[in-house]
Amino acid sequence: MTEKRMRYTILGKNVIAVAKEGGNNDWAAYIDAVPGISHEIEAEHVMTNGDKLPEKVARILFPEFRDLAWRS
């Protein structure tokens, strides 16, 4: 089984956006406020608790996922 890509981008000390590849050759991205202590650890929280980004915004922030379908 291949590992799914996950990326995050820091939009501010306390705001990050996270994108993750899904199991059906698709992906989605989420955004949330975080304490700003460890973005790498906080990214997992954003994946499960963040608000889903609109597709247009997500595609700008994460162009490396352009070949995948957007998860509705």
N, C-alpha and C positions, 0 to 999 in steps of 0.2 A: 504494500500500500504506500502510495507516495504522500509525503507530507504536504498539507495545504499551506499556501502562502498566506502570511499575515503581515501587514505593514501598519505603521502608525505615523502620523505626522503631528507635530506640535504646532498648534495654532496660537498658543499663548502659554504662559507658565502653568496656568490652571485649566487649559482646554486642549483636549486632543481628539483627533479623528482616527478611527481604526477601520481598516478594510481587511476582509478575510475571504479567501476562496472557499466555496462550498463544495459539496460532494457531487454536484451535477454539472460541472464545468460552468459554474456561475459564481457570483460574488455579491457582497453587500458591504456597506460602510456605515459606521455609527459615530456619533459625537456625544461628548459629555464633559462636564466639569470634573476635575480631579484635584486632589491636594497638591500635586506638583512635586511630590517627593521622589518618586521613581516612576517615570513614564512607562518604562518597560513592564513593570508589575501592574500599573494602573490600566494599561491597555486591555488586559483581560476583563477588568471590571466594565470598561466601556463596551466591550463586545456583548456582554450579557445585560447591561443596564442602560446603555445609551440610547439616544433617539436615532432612528435610521435617517441617514442623509438623503436628500433628493438625488436622483441619479445624475442629473446634470452637474451638481456640485461635486459629487463623489468622483465622477470621471475626470474632473479638473484636478482634484487633489491626488488621485491615484491612477495616473496614466498607464502604469505597468499592468493594470488589469484590463486594458482595452480589448483584448482578444476574447474575454469571457462575457457571457450573458449576464445581465443584471437580474438579481433575485428580487422578484416582486413581493 
